C-alpha cells in the first residue's frame, strides 16, 4: 500500500512538473525611441523599437505568461496595445487611454498577461496620438504547443511582412493637421517592412532601399502579413505565385487559394506560398491602394522582391495587376465573405471544446453603430458612432471604479443611432458577462473602414451594401463564419458580427483608421459579472499600476528607466514550483 502511494505520488509530481512547464514565462524589453530613416528617399523621424524599424518580433507559445518591459525614450507619453491578444480577465494590460494611464517620457512600465488558449499572428503598436503613423509597431506571434498539430504541413521558413500607407510628415504634423480641421490627404507611398518601393520604373527615385525576401525553389514558406498603415486598404499579391490563406488574427481558416488579398488597416493574415516557379528572374511583391483612383494613386504602391536562390536575373516588366473592380466593390466583399473558419482544426477556438454553435445561440442584445463623415462639434471636426464622439476620461475607467471617482464616464451609450445633433461625450456600453450580442457596423462614411474589438474575437456573420435591416439576417452565415477581431466595413455598407462577452473588464471598440480614431470614433464596453460579489472574475489592479487623473496622487515616482523584467528562471519561480510539488506530496502522504 505504501509503495502504491509513493508510486502515485511520483506520477502526480511528474504530471505537475509537466503542467507547470507548459505555462512558461517569456520576458522582453521594448525600448521606444526616435530614429532617422529615409524609406521614401526623404530623411524623417520615425519611432523605432530597440533601434529597429519595424520593431522586433515577439514569439511566445500558447498559455505562456508574458512580461514586456516598455521603456519610453520618446518625448511624450506612450501606451502599447496588442490588438487580438485577449488579455483574459485583465483590461488593465490593454494599452488604451480608457483603460491605462500613459507611460510618461523617461519612464518604463511592464505589461504582464497570459496568452490564454490563443494561437496566431498579431502585432503591437503605440496607441496614442497617431504615433503608429510613424512606426513603433512589431509582430506578436503565438505558436501552438508541440502537442497540438498544425492543420497544414510545417513550412520550410517563416516571414513577417508589414505593409502600410506612409507619410513623410511626422505623426505630430499629421496630428496637428487633423486638430486644425484638415484631412490627412493622399499618403506619400506604401512601405513594405519599413522600406520603400523597388525601382520598377523611372517614377521611383533611385537609391531607395527596398525589401528582399530570399527563398529556395521547391520550398513552401509561411508569410504573416500585417497592414499597419493609417487609413488605406491595400491589395497584397506576389507575381506568378498563389496565396493559400491558413489563419487570420488567431483562427485557422479553410485553406483557400487567392491570387491576391485585400488587407485593410489593422488586419493580419497568414499565407502559405509555394516557390514553384522556374526562377528565370526575381518576382515582384506588391501592396497597392484599393478603392481609389488608380491613375492618381499609382505612385502610392509598395514593391518588394521575392528572390529565389537560383534566380537568373532581376524582376522586370510591369507589376502584376490589381483586381479591376474600382466600380465594383462587391468583388472585395465576396472575397471577405469567402474566408471561413476551419471547424475541424485543432487549436484555439471560441471555446476549448470547439463545440460552440454560435448560429443557434440566442442573441441577448443588438447594437447598431453608425458612422458618418466627420462633422463639426463645438468648433472642431469630429468623428462619431451613433452621433457621439468619444472623449477620453481623465482617469482610466476601471481605476475610476476602484477609487470611486464619480462622473468619470457614463453607461448610456445608445444601442441605435441617435436622432439628435452630434455631441462629444464619454459614454460607453453597459454590458453583462456572458451575454451573446449582435453588433451591426453601419458605415455611412465615404471611405472603407476597419473596426476592432479588444479583449474578444467575433464571428463575421454578414456584409452588405445599403442600410442594414432585420431582414438582412437572412443572409447571415451561421455555421462557419470566421472568428477574428478586426473587420472591414465598405463605404455605404454594413458588417454584422456576433460576440460572446466572456471577458470581464472595460474593452475598446474602435475604428482602426487613425484619422477617424483620433477624432473620436470609438467607445468601450464595460462587461460586468453581476453574480461575482467578490470580483474574482477580473484580476485586481496590478501592483505596478500607473496612476493619473483624479488618482494621480497615488503614483510613486520612478527612478530613471530601471528594468522590471521578471526572470523566468529566477529563484522565485523555482521556489513556487517546489512549494506546489512539496505540498501535494505531503498531502498525499498524510492521506
C-alpha positions in Angstrom: 0.0 0.0 0.0 2.8 2.4 0.9 4.7 1.6 -2.3 1.4 2.2 -4.2 1.1 5.6 -2.6 4.7 6.5 -3.4 4.2 5.4 -7.0 1.1 7.5 -7.2 2.9 10.5 -5.7 5.8 10.0 -8.2 3.5 10.2 -11.2 1.4 13.0 -9.9 4.5 15.0 -9.2 5.8 14.3 -12.7 2.4 15.4 -14.1 2.5 18.6 -12.1 6.0 19.5 -13.3 5.0 18.9 -16.9 1.8 21.0 -16.4 3.7 23.9 -14.8 6.3 23.8 -17.5 3.7 24.1 -20.2 3.0 27.6 -18.9 6.4 29.2 -19.4 7.4 32.8 -18.7 8.5 35.0 -21.7 10.3 38.2 -20.8 11.1 41.1 -23.2 12.3 44.6 -23.1 11.0 47.1 -25.7 12.7 50.5 -25.9 10.7 53.1 -27.9 12.9 55.9 -29.2 13.2 58.2 -32.3 15.4 57.3 -35.2 16.0 58.9 -38.6 15.4 56.9 -41.7 14.7 57.6 -45.4 12.2 55.0 -46.6 11.0 57.2 -49.5 14.2 59.0 -50.1 13.4 61.8 -47.7 15.1 61.8 -44.2 12.4 61.7 -41.5 11.9 60.9 -37.8 10.3 57.5 -37.0 9.6 55.6 -33.8 12.0 52.7 -33.6 11.7 49.8 -31.1 15.0 48.5 -29.8 16.6 50.7 -32.5 14.7 48.6 -35.2 12.1 49.9 -37.7 9.8 48.0 -37.7 10.2 46.6 -34.2 11.3 43.1 -33.2 9.1 40.0 -33.5 7.9 38.7 -30.1 7.5 34.9 -30.2 5.5 33.2 -27.5 3.6 29.9 -27.0 0.0 29.2 -26.2 -0.7 29.8 -22.5 2.7 31.5 -21.8 2.9 34.2 -19.2 4.3 37.3 -21.0 6.2 40.1 -19.4 7.1 43.1 -21.6 9.0 46.0 -20.1 8.2 49.0 -22.2 10.8 51.8 -21.9 9.7 55.2 -23.2 12.5 57.2 -24.7 10.3 59.5 -26.9 9.4 63.0 -25.8 5.7 62.4 -25.0 3.6 59.8 -23.2 3.2 56.3 -24.6 0.9 53.3 -24.4 1.4 50.0 -26.3 -1.7 48.0 -27.3 -1.9 44.4 -28.5 -5.0 44.0 -30.8 -6.3 40.5 -30.9 -4.4 39.4 -27.8 -7.4 38.9 -25.4 -5.8 39.8 -22.1 -8.1 37.4 -20.3 -9.6 39.0 -17.2 -7.2 41.9 -17.3 -8.2 45.0 -19.3 -5.5 46.7 -17.1 -3.0 45.5 -19.7 -4.8 46.6 -22.8 -2.8 49.7 -23.5 -5.6 52.1 -24.3 -6.3 55.6 -22.8 -9.6 54.5 -21.4 -8.0 51.6 -19.5 -4.4 52.6 -18.7 -2.6 55.7 -17.6 0.1 56.6 -20.2 3.7 55.9 -19.6 5.4 59.3 -19.2 8.7 60.1 -21.0 11.8 58.6 -19.4 9.5 56.1 -17.5 9.0 52.4 -18.0 6.2 50.0 -17.4 5.9 46.2 -17.5 2.9 44.6 -19.2 2.0 41.3 -17.7 -0.5 39.0 -19.3 -1.1 35.4 -20.3 -1.8 34.3 -23.9 -4.5 32.0 -22.7 -5.8 29.5 -25.2 -4.7 31.5 -28.2 -2.6 31.0 -31.3 -1.9 33.2 -34.3 -0.5 36.3 -35.9 -0.9 39.7 -34.2 1.1 42.9 -33.9 1.7 45.6 -31.2 1.8 49.3 -31.7 1.6 52.7 -29.8 -2.0 53.7 -29.4 -1.8 57.4 -28.6 -2.0 60.4 -30.8 -1.3 58.9 -34.2 2.1 57.6 -33.1 1.6 54.4 -35.2 1.7 56.6 -38.3 5.5 57.0 -37.6 6.2 53.4 -36.6 6.5 51.7 -33.2 4.9 48.5 -34.4 6.2 44.9 -34.4 4.8 41.4 -34.8 3.5 39.3 -31.9 3.3 35.6 -32.8 1.6 32.9 -30.6 2.7 29.5 -31.7 0.7 26.4 -30.6 2.2 23.9 -28.2 4.0 21.0 -29.8 1.3 18.6 -28.8 -1.3 20.5 -30.9 -0.8 19.7 -34.6 -0.9 22.3 -37.3 -3.7 21.9 -39.9 -1.1 22.1 -42.6 2.4 20.7 -43.2 5.0 22.7 -41.3 6.5 25.4 -43.6 10.2 25.5 -44.5 10.5 29.1 -43.3 8.6 31.9 -41.8 8.5 35.6 -42.8 6.8 38.6 -41.3 5.7 41.3 -43.8 4.4 44.8 -42.7 2.5 46.8 -45.3 1.0 50.2 -44.8 0.5 53.6 -46.3 3.1 56.1 -45.3 3.6 59.9 -44.9 6.9 61.7 -45.0 5.4 64.1 -42.4 5.8 63.1 -38.8 2.9 61.8 -36.7 3.0 65.1 -34.8 2.5 67.1 -38.0 -0.3 64.7 -39.1 -1.9 65.1 -35.7 -1.7 68.9 -35.9 -3.3 68.8 -39.3 -6.3 66.8 -38.0 -6.6 69.0 -35.0 -6.7 72.0 -37.3 -9.6 70.6 -39.3 -7.5 69.3 -42.3 -7.6 65.8 -43.8 -4.5 63.6 -44.0 -4.6 63.7 -47.7 -3.1 61.1 -50.0 -0.1 59.3 -48.5 3.4 59.7 -50.0 3.8 55.9 -50.5 3.4 52.4 -49.3 6.1 50.7 -47.3 6.9 47.0 -47.1 8.8 46.1 -43.9 9.7 49.8 -43.4 11.3 50.2 -46.8 10.3 52.0 -50.0 9.5 50.5 -53.4 11.8 48.6 -55.7 12.6 50.8 -58.8 10.2 49.0 -61.1 10.0 52.1 -63.4 11.6 55.5 -63.6 8.9 57.2 -61.5 10.5 55.6 -58.4 13.5 57.6 -57.2 16.9 55.9 -57.4 18.8 54.6 -54.4 15.7 53.8 -52.3 16.2 50.7 -50.1 13.7 48.0 -50.7 12.8 44.7 -49.0 14.0 41.4 -50.4 12.6 38.0 -49.3 15.1 35.3 -50.0 13.7 31.8 -50.7 14.8 28.4 -52.1 13.0 26.8 -55.0 10.6 24.0 -54.3 10.0 25.0 -50.7 6.8 26.3 -49.0 7.0 29.3 -46.7 4.6 30.9 -44.2 4.1 34.7 -44.8 2.5 36.7 -41.9 1.2 39.9 -43.4 0.0 42.9 -41.3 -1.5 46.2 -42.6 -0.1 48.7 -40.1 -1.0 51.8 -42.1 -3.0 54.9 -41.3 -6.1 54.6 -43.4 -5.7 52.8 -46.7 -6.9 49.3 -47.6 -4.2 47.5 -49.6 -4.2 44.7 -52.1 -1.3 42.2 -51.5 0.0 40.0 -54.2 3.1 38.2 -55.4 3.8 37.9 -59.1 3.1 34.4 -60.5 2.5 33.0 -57.1 -0.6 31.9 -55.3 -1.5 32.7 -51.7 -3.0 29.9 -49.6 -4.8 31.5 -46.7 -4.5 29.4 -43.4 -5.0 31.8 -40.5 -6.2 35.3 -39.6 -6.0 37.0 -36.3 -5.8 33.9 -34.2 -8.1 31.5 -36.0 -7.4 28.8 -38.7 -9.2 29.2 -41.9 -10.3 26.8 -44.5 -7.4 26.6 -46.9 -8.4 28.6 -49.9 -6.2 29.9 -52.7 -6.1 33.5 -53.8 -4.2 35.4 -56.5 -4.3 38.5 -54.2 -5.9 39.6 -50.9 -7.4 42.8 -49.8 -5.9 43.6 -46.4 -7.4 46.6 -44.7 -5.9 48.8 -41.9 -5.2 46.8 -38.7 -5.8 43.3 -40.3 -3.4 40.4 -40.2 -3.4 37.3 -42.5 -1.2 34.2 -42.7 -0.5 32.6 -46.1 1.4 29.6 -47.3 3.3 30.3 -50.5 5.0 27.6 -52.6 8.1 28.5 -54.5 7.0 26.6 -57.6 8.3 28.9 -60.4 11.3 28.4 -62.6 13.2 31.5 -61.4 14.2 32.9 -64.7 14.1 36.2 -62.8 13.1 37.6 -59.4 9.4 38.3 -58.7 7.5 41.4 -57.5 5.8 41.5 -54.1 3.2 44.3 -54.4 0.9 46.2 -52.0 -1.2 48.8 -53.7 -4.1 51.1 -52.6 -7.7 49.9 -53.0 -10.9 51.7 -53.7 -9.1 54.8 -55.0 -8.4 56.3 -58.4 -5.6 54.1 -59.6 -4.3 56.7 -62.0 -3.8 59.3 -59.3 -2.6 56.8 -56.7 -0.2 54.9 -58.9 2.8 56.2 -57.2 1.4 55.1 -53.8 2.5 51.5 -54.4 4.8 49.3 -52.3 7.1 46.9 -54.2 9.4 44.3 -52.7 11.3 41.5 -54.3 10.9 37.7 -54.0 14.4 36.3 -54.7 14.9 32.6 -55.5 18.4 31.3 -54.6 18.8 30.2 -58.2 17.3 33.3 -59.8 18.8 34.2 -63.1 18.1 38.0 -63.0 16.2 40.9 -61.6 12.5 41.4 -61.8 11.4 43.3 -64.9 8.3 44.4 -66.7 5.0 45.8 -65.4 3.7 45.0 -61.9 1.1 42.3 -61.6 -2.3 44.0 -62.0 -4.6 44.6 -59.0 -8.3 43.5 -59.2 -10.0 45.5 -61.9 -13.1 46.4 -59.8 -12.9 50.1 -58.9 -16.6 50.5 -59.7 -17.5 47.0 -58.4 -16.5 46.7 -54.8 -18.7 43.6 -54.4 -15.6 41.6 -55.7 -13.8 42.5 -52.5 -16.8 41.9 -50.3 -17.3 38.5 -51.8 -13.6 37.7 -51.1 -14.0 38.8 -47.4 -17.1 36.6 -47.1 -15.3 33.6 -48.6 -13.0 33.5 -45.6 -14.3 30.7 -43.5 -13.5 29.0 -40.2 -11.6 25.7 -40.3 -14.0 23.9 -37.9 -12.1 20.7 -37.9 -8.7 22.1 -37.0 -7.2 21.6 -33.5 -6.1 24.7 -31.6 -7.6 27.9 -30.4 -11.4 28.2 -30.7 -14.1 30.4 -29.1 -14.4 27.7 -26.5 -11.9 25.0 -25.5 -14.0 22.0 -26.9 -14.7 23.6 -30.3 -18.4 22.9 -29.9 -19.6 26.4 -29.8 -22.5 26.6 -32.2 -22.8 30.3 -32.5 -25.7 30.2 -35.0 -28.0 28.5 -32.5 -27.3 30.8 -29.5 -30.0 33.4 -28.6 -28.8 37.0 -29.1 -29.4 38.9 -25.9 -28.6 42.5 -27.1 -28.3 44.2 -30.5 -26.2 47.3 -31.1 -26.3 49.2 -34.4 -23.3 51.5 -34.6 -23.5 54.1 -37.4 -20.5 56.0 -38.6 -20.9 59.2 -40.7 -18.4 61.5 -42.4 -16.6 63.8 -39.9 -18.8 66.7 -38.6 -18.2 69.9 -36.7 -18.8 69.7 -33.0 -18.1 72.7 -30.8 -15.8 74.2 -33.4 -13.8 71.0 -34.0 -14.0 68.4 -36.7 -15.0 65.1 -35.0 -15.9 61.5 -36.0 -18.8 59.7 -34.4 -20.6 56.4 -33.5 -24.3 57.0 -33.3 -23.8 60.7 -33.1 -21.4 60.5 -30.2 -17.7 61.4 -30.5 -15.8 59.8 -27.7 -13.9 62.0 -25.2 -11.3 60.1 -23.2 -11.8 60.4 -19.4 -9.0 62.0 -17.3 -9.0 58.8 -15.1 -9.0 55.4 -16.8 -12.4 53.9 -16.2 -11.6 50.9 -14.1 -9.4 53.0 -11.8 -12.3 55.4 -11.5 -14.5 52.4 -10.4 -12.0 51.1 -7.9 -11.3 54.5 -6.3 -14.9 55.8 -6.5 -14.2 58.7 -8.9 -17.7 60.0 -9.7 -18.7 61.3 -13.1 -15.7 60.0 -15.0 -17.9 58.3 -17.6 -21.5 57.3 -18.3 -23.1 53.9 -19.0 -25.6 55.3 -21.5 -24.2 54.6 -25.0 -27.2 54.4 -27.4 -27.9 50.9 -28.9 -29.1 52.6 -32.1 -28.2 55.8 -33.9 -29.4 58.9 -32.1 -31.9 61.2 -33.7 -30.2 64.3 -32.3 -27.3 66.7 -33.2 -23.9 65.1 -32.7 -22.1 65.7 -29.4 -18.8 64.9 -27.7 -19.3 62.7 -24.7 -17.7 59.9 -22.5 -20.4 57.4 -23.0 -19.8 53.6 -23.0 -21.8 50.4 -23.4 -23.2 48.8 -20.3 -22.8 45.0 -20.9 -23.2 41.8 -18.9 -20.8 38.9 -18.6 -21.5 36.0 -20.9 -24.1 38.0 -23.0 -24.2 37.0 -26.7 -24.5 40.2 -28.7 -25.0 41.2 -32.3 -23.1 44.3 -33.4 -24.0 45.9 -36.7 -21.4 48.3 -38.1 -23.2 50.7 -40.5 -20.7 52.7 -42.5 -22.4 55.7 -44.0 -18.9 57.4 -44.3 -17.3 57.8 -47.7 -14.3 55.6 -47.0 -13.7 51.9 -46.3 -13.1 51.5 -42.6 -12.0 48.7 -40.3 -13.3 48.2 -36.8 -11.7 46.3 -33.9 -13.0 45.0 -30.5 -10.4 44.5 -27.8 -10.5 41.5 -25.4 -12.6 39.3 -27.7 -13.0 37.8 -31.1 -16.2 37.9 -33.0 -17.9 35.9 -35.8 -18.2 37.9 -39.0 -21.7 36.7 -40.0 -22.7 39.1 -42.7 -21.8 42.0 -45.0 -23.8 44.0 -47.5 -24.4 47.4 -49.1 -27.1 49.9 -48.3 -28.8 50.1 -44.9 -28.9 47.1 -42.6 -32.3 45.9 -41.6 -33.6 43.0 -39.6 -34.3 41.3 -42.9 -30.5 41.3 -43.5 -30.2 38.5 -41.1 -31.5 36.1 -43.7 -28.1 36.3 -45.4 -26.0 35.6 -42.3 -23.5 32.7 -42.2 -24.5 30.8 -39.0 -22.2 27.8 -39.4 -18.6 28.5 -40.3 -18.1 32.3 -40.3 -14.6 33.3 -39.5 -13.8 34.5 -36.0 -11.4 37.4 -35.8 -11.1 40.8 -34.0 -10.7 43.3 -36.9 -13.2 43.5 -39.8 -13.7 45.9 -42.8 -16.9 47.8 -43.5 -17.2 49.0 -47.0 -18.3 52.6 -47.7 -22.1 52.7 -47.9 -22.4 49.3 -46.5 -22.7 47.3 -43.3 -21.0 44.4 -41.5 -22.6 42.3 -38.8 -20.8 40.3 -36.1 -21.7 38.1 -33.2 -19.6 38.4 -30.0 -19.7 36.3 -26.8 -18.8 38.7 -24.0 -16.9 36.2 -21.8 -14.1 38.6 -20.7 -14.9 40.9 -17.8 -13.4 44.4 -17.9 -13.5 47.5 -20.0 -12.8 46.9 -23.7 -12.3 49.3 -26.6 -14.5 49.2 -29.7 -12.9 51.5 -32.4 -12.2 52.2 -35.9 -8.6 51.3 -36.9 -8.4 54.2 -39.4 -6.1 56.6 -37.5 -7.8 59.8 -38.6 -11.3 58.7 -37.6 -10.0 57.2 -34.4 -8.1 60.3 -33.4 -11.3 62.4 -34.0 -13.3 60.2 -31.6 -14.8 57.3 -33.4 -14.6 54.8 -30.6 -16.3 53.7 -27.4 -15.9 51.0 -24.8 -17.8 48.0 -23.5 -17.9 47.7 -19.7 -18.6 44.0 -19.1 -19.6 43.2 -15.5 -20.4 39.8 -13.9 -23.4 40.6 -11.6 -23.0 37.3 -9.7 -19.4 38.0 -8.8 -19.7 39.6 -5.4 -16.0 39.4 -4.5 -14.9 40.4 -8.1 -12.9 37.2 -8.6 -13.8 37.1 -12.3 -11.5 40.0 -13.0 -7.9 40.3 -11.9 -7.2 43.1 -9.4 -5.4 46.4 -10.0 -1.8 45.4 -10.9 0.8 46.1 -8.3 2.8 48.3 -10.8 -0.3 50.2 -12.0 0.3 53.8 -13.1 -2.0 56.5 -11.7 -3.2 59.7 -13.3 -6.2 62.0 -13.4 -8.2 62.1 -10.1 -5.9 59.3 -8.6 -2.6 60.8 -9.7 -1.6 61.5 -6.1 -1.3 57.7 -5.6 1.6 57.5 -8.1 5.0 56.7 -6.7 8.0 58.4 -8.5 10.2 56.2 -10.8 14.0 56.3 -10.7 15.0 56.5 -14.3 14.4 53.6 -16.7 15.2 50.7 -14.4 14.2 47.3 -15.7 11.3 45.5 -14.0 11.6 42.3 -16.1 10.6 39.1 -14.4 13.2 36.4 -15.0 11.6 33.0 -15.9 14.5 31.2 -14.2 14.5 33.3 -11.1 14.7 31.6 -7.6 11.1 32.9 -7.0 9.7 30.8 -9.8 11.7 27.7 -8.7 10.5 28.2 -5.2 6.9 28.4 -6.3 7.2 25.1 -8.2 8.9 23.4 -5.3 6.1 24.6 -2.9 3.4 23.2 -5.2 5.1 19.8 -5.6 6.1 19.6 -1.9 2.6 20.5 -0.6 1.0 18.0 -3.0 3.4 15.3 -1.9 2.8 16.0 1.8 -1.0 16.0 1.4 -0.9 12.6 -0.4 1.4 11.1 2.3 -0.9 12.3 5.0 -3.8 10.9 3.1 
